[in-house]
Amino acid sequence: MAAKKIAKPSAKAQPKADAAPTGTRPFSAYEWMLSLRYLRARRKEGFISVVAGFSFLGIMLGVATLIIVMAVMNGFRTELLSKILGLNGHLLMQPLESPLTDYDVVAKRIAGVPGIKLAVPLVEGQALASSAFNAGGVLVRGISEANLRALPSIGSNIRQGTLDGFDEGSGIAIGKRLADQLSLQAGDNLTLVAPRGAVTPMGTTPRIKVYKIAAVFEIGMSEYDSAFVFMPLTESQAYFNKNGDVTAIEVYTDNPDDIERMRAAVHDASGRPVYIVDWRQRNATFFNALQVERNVMFLILTLIVVVAAFNIISGLNMLVKDKGRDIGILRTMGATRGAIMRIFLVTGAAIGVVGTLAGFLLGLLVCLNVEEIRQFISWLTATELFSPELYYLSRLPAEMNAGETTAVVIMALVLSFLAPLYPSWRAARLDPVEALRYE
């Protein structure tokens, strides 16, 4: 009798009794579903939803405020720097030992240095400008027509009159705010009174002379528009008793940040004893004060984002306490501690991430329309926000720096991910037996 072959079950048919149970991947669909569900408001969780809403608003407003304030301060600094360096030279060269009577030759030598855009001989003095309506102190600068046209702040910002024939006539150019203060315009007469005039046996008498206003310029910086008066170079030499010499030579360079190298080159090209001051030395106090104010404002406004992050912590702590029974049920159904932690981590981080993105968009929108917003608020409140007399500029600038904006967004995102770590860890450590016992 032939032995019957007993067929062995195939490997596929054998049950995998020793196979390890499979689990869900981290950040799987059910974790996201629970996280987003906990963000939705329910009647009995209204207070928790209010805390989450305030956390969202806090981060959004904190990020937006940081971006707006830093952009406005950057724009303020850039505008002031462009106005100051557009009118004043990057280097001021003054004579030593002897008057600067050879200013034409020295200016040509300096202008020939690579990197130098312009070398402007000028006569400078103080005077009293008066009209039939008002009077005020001014700074008078004597300069040639060609150099006056070459100044970017003046040549392209003439609002009334013209600079044509400036060297030949006895006309002067004044700022728009000064013209408004004195109730004058191009073509009117302006009286200038210099304290040091002709020398007589009775002493030095003031020099009083009437000039016709040839042009009215507007730089956009109130301090300059109300204080500067330009007159022809030869006329200023006679008016301020300069016997064929000038007060100084203003030097304009291609790159103000490379001023140290240019300073040495200008000193060598002058060919005579001179004293040189650069723009950083002349405005050090002003720009240092701006930098300190900018840093302090950044630190203060960062606290808004930090407070909002603490709101996330307190809101999540209350949510964990309220969802203790849910956590216990999830744990008995097989949810791991890691899954519980990830659920509450996503819930808290979502508030911060969405708030940060909303704050970035709000800050971007305000920065792009900051001047229009200022004008609207001024019209609405019937007040002048950011008065030019106090803030120097006639308009509110905003310049977003990519590096600073990125740093603000990254800081807010890091806080948004750090804030929910402790409440999420507490939720993961919750004992399911204890959670269900008191429910």
C-alpha positions, 0 to 999 in steps of 0.5 A: 500500500502506497504511502499517502503524501501528506501535503504540508501547508505552505508558508503563506498559509501559516499564521504569523503568530509571532509577528509584532503588532503594527502601530500608526506612524507619528503625526498620522491622520488620526493625530491631526484629526484630534488636534484640529478637533480640540481647536474647535470651540464647544459649548462647555469649552468656551473659556479654553477657546477664548484663551486660545483666541487671545493667544492667536491674537497676541502672537499675530499682533506681536509679530505684526508690531515687531515687523512694522516698528522695525521697518519704520525705524529702518526707513527712518534711518535710511531716509535721514541718512540719504537726506543728510548725506545728500546735502552734507558731504561724506567728508568735510575738509577744513584748512589748517595753518593758512586760508583755503585760497587755492580751493579750485586747485585742491578741489580738482585734485580731490575730484580726480581721486577714484571713488570721489563723485564731487568736491564742493568748495563752499562758504558757510555762515549764520544769518537772520532771515527776515520778511515783513511777516516773520524772521528766523535764524538760517545757515547760509552756504555759498556755492557755485551753480554747477555744484548746487545742481550736482547735489542730489538733494537740491538739483532735482527738488526745485519746487519754485523758480529756477537755478538758471543764471544762479552764479551771475545774479544776486538771487538765492535759493531757500527751503520750502518750509522757510518760505512758508514760515516767512510767507514768501515765494520765488520772486519775492525779496528776503532780507539777510542780516549777518552779525559780522559785517563791515569793520568801522571805527565804531566796531564791527557792524551787522551786514544787512542786504536784500536778496531776491529768491531765485528758487525754492527747494524741498528736500523732505527733511524739515530741519533742512527745508527750514534752515538752509539758504544757498547763495552764489559763491562769489557773493557769499565771499563778499557777504561774509568777508572772505578774501578769495578763500572758502570755509571748507570743501565738502567731498562726496564719495561713491560708497559712504561705508568705505569712508576710512579708505577714502579719507586717507586718499583725500588727505593725500590728494589735498597736498596741504595741511587740512583737518578732515571729519567724516559723516559718522563723526559729524552725526555720531550722537544722532545715529547712535541714539537711533540704534539704541532706540531701535534695540530697546524697541525690539526687546520691548516688543518681543515681550508681546510675543513671549506673553502670547506664548505663555497664553498658549501654555496656560490654554493648553494646560487647561485643555489637558485638564479638561480632556483627561478622560479623553486621554485615558480612553485613548491610552486604553485603546492603545494610543502611545504616550508619544501619540498623546504628546504629538496631539497636544503639541500640534494643537498648541503649535497650530495656534502659534504658527497660524498667528505668526503667518497672520502677523507677517501678512498684517505687518507686510500690508501695513508697511506697504501702506504706512503713509496712507494709513498715517494720513487717514488716521491724521484725517480721522483724528484731526491731528498731525501724526509724526509732526515734521518738526519733531521727526524731521521727515515730511512723510513716514517711511517704512523699509522692510529688511529681509534678514530682520523680518526673517529673524522675527518670524523664526523667533515667533515660530520657535516660541510657538513650538517651545510653548506647548512642549510642557503641557504636551509632556504632562498630557503624555505622562497622565496615568489612564487609570487615574484619569478615568477613576475620577470621571 
